[in-house]
């Protein structure tokens, strides 16, 4: 386990890393310190050999957005000369599957970080939104792009131009989240899913993630070719033989990433 001023990180014996945004008094508002420590924590996750990452927030929120008090007096030059927003994208760049466990508010940057996760599990009391329009700005770490890809133009325009929030039920209906569970079960559900994924071939899980992400970024014909090449390549590894042998033997597979 490791901890910093704004985060805690654990990696268990199943290969599941749990990273917790830990500024509960500020509803886990995203500030420069957290961003720097977040980047370092993701490097630790990679170095640890973790197979799945669960991202959550401490207290009453996943993350209620950027720290406005810190951001208010920044200038155009400050924002363009710094890496203040780009570092969060390191979450989206992780090769291992990621699961967001959303408790409470996921607003502004918090919603954008949640959308970087591959699977999003929300508590029934969670709420999502991009309220930046009310601050005289727009989403800056992917809100206009990921939200549109997830829920479509009409819903994205509505949420971004009005700044309104949606509850977990609506988020599920429009395709923003993967599943909704009781508030007290959010983290445990995410960990159950993470352990299930961690029990499969890590190489196959990474390939599946890469192929699904490619679907947003290319044509159908190119995506099908990309998928087929990955499908073929997995036959070069021991996990394919083990998985199919275990299926025929009617026993659990013992994957080794070999």
N, C-alpha and C positions, 0 to 999 in steps of 0.2 A: 504494500500500500504506500502511496505517496500523497502528499498534500501540499498545497501552497496557500497563498492568501485568498485565492478565489476559486480553487478547484480541489476535488479529491479524486484519486484514481486508484482502483484496485484491479488486479488480474487474478482470477481464480484458477484452480487446477484443471478446470474444463476448457480453459482457453478463452474465457469470457472476460473482457475488460469492461469495467463500469466507470464512466467518467461523469462526475457530478458538478454542475455549476453551483458554486457555493458562496453566494452573496445574498443569503435569504433576507436580510434586513432591507436590502435594496431590490428585492424581487428578482435577484440575479441579473440586474441590469448589466449590459455588456460595456466594459470600459477597457482602456488601453492595457492595464495590468492583466485583466482576464484574457485579453486577446493574445498577449505575449505568452502567458502561462498555458493557454489552450494549445498554441502551436507546439510548445515544448512537450506537453502531455501527449499530443498525438504522435510525436516522435517516440516517446516512451512506449506507447501502445504498439507501434510498429516494431520497435526493438525487442519487445517482450515476446513476440511470436504469437500474440493473441489472435484468435480466429474470428471473433465477432466483437463488436463494440456496442455497448448500451450507453446512450447519452441521456441524462436526466437532470433535473434541477432540484435543489434543496428547498424545503419550505413550501410556500403557497404558490410558487410559480416555476415554470420551466425557465423562461426568461421573458421579462416584461419589456424588452427592447433595449435600445442604446441608453447609455448614461447621458441624459440630456444636459445635466449640469456641467459635465466635462466637455461636451461637444459644442455647446451654445456659442462660445466665443472663438471658435476656430474659423479660419479664413479659407477662401478658395485655395490659396497657396499652401496652407497647412494640410488640407485634405489631399491635394494632388501630389504633394511632395512626400507624403507618408504612405506607409503600407497599411493604413488604419483599417481598411475594409477587406483587402485581398487575402489577408492571412486566414480569415475564417473559411475561405474556400478549401483550405487543406483538409477539412472534414469531407467534403465532396470528393476529394482526390484519393481518399483511402481505398486501397484495393479490397480490404476485407469488408464483409457485410456490416452495416450499421443499423441500429434500431434506436429510434427516439421514443422515450417514455415521457409523455407530456402530462404533467400535473399542473392544473391551474392555468395561468396566463402564458400564451406563446404569441407575443405581439411584436410587431416591427422586426427588428433583427432576430428576436427569439423565434418568430414564425419562419423567418428565412433560414435560420440554422436548422430548425426542425425539418424543413423541406429538403435539406441536404441529406437527411437520413434515408436509407433504403426502405425501411419499414417504419411506420409511425403508429404507435399505440397511444391512445388518448384516454384519460379518465373522463367519466361522464360529465364532470364539472369543468372540464378544460374549455378554454376559449382561444380563438385564433383571429388574427387580424393584421392588417398593414395600415396603421394610423398615421403614416408619415405626412399625408396630405395636410393634416391639421397643424403640422409644424412648419409648413412652407417648403417641404422637401419631398422627395420620393424615396421608395425603397432603394437601398444601395448595395446590398449583398445578394442580389438575385431574385428579389421579390417579384419584379415585373416579368421575369423570364421563367422561373420555376413555377410560379403560381399559374401562369397562363398554360404551361405545358401540363400541369396536373389537373386543372379544373376547366380549362377552356377560356376563350376570350371573353365571353359574356360575363361569367362569374368573376374573372380576374378584374375586368374593368369596374364592375360593381364594387368589389372589395377595396380596390386601390383608389378609386376616385371618390368614394364616400368615406373610406376609413372605418367602415362598420365592422363589428366583430361577429363571428359566427360561433355557435356553441359546438360541442363535440358531435351531436347528432347531425347537424347540418354539414359539418366538416366531413363526416362519413358519407353523407348522401352525395356531396359534390365531388368526392374522390380525393379530398385533401389528406385524409388519414386512412390507415389500413383496417383498424378495428377500434371499438370503444368498449371499455370495461369499467366496472365500478372504480371510483377514485382510489380506494384503498388497495386495489389489486394491480394498479398500473405497472409498478416496477417489477413485481413478481411475474406478471404475464410477460413482460419484456425479457426477463431473465430466462423464463421457461422457453420462449421462442429462441433466444440466443443459444441456449444449451442444445436445443434440437439442431440448430444449424451447425453449431460447433462439432456435433457428433458426425456430420457428414464429411465427405472429402473436402478439405479446404481448397484444393485446387479446383474442384468442380464448382464450389460455391463462388470462388472468385471469377471463374469463367462465366457463370450464369449472371452474376452482377454486371460484368463488363458487357455482355451481350444485351441485357435489358437496357442498360444506359445508352448503348449504341443506337437503339431504336428511336431515341429522341433526336439523334444527330445525323441521320442519314436516310437514304431512300429505302424502300422495302427490299428491293433487289440486292442492294449493297448490304443491308442488314442480314438478309438470309444467307448471303455468302459468308459474312463474318461469323454468323452462328455455326454454319456448316464446318468452317475451318476449325473452330474451337471444338465442335463435336468430334471431328476426326482426330484432333490432337490428343484428346483425353484417352484414346485407345493406346497411347504410347506409355501409359503409366499403370502401376500396379493396382491403384485404387479401382480402376475399371474392372480388372479381372476379379478382384476381391469382392466388389459390390455385386457383380453378376453371379459369382460362385455362391456367395452367401444367400442371394435370392433363391437360387436353385436348390441349395441345401436347407432352405427354410430356417436360417439362423441370422442373428444380427451381424452386420458387416463390421469388420475391424479395419477402419481406414487408417492409413499411415502417411498420406500425402506422398506416397512413393509411386 
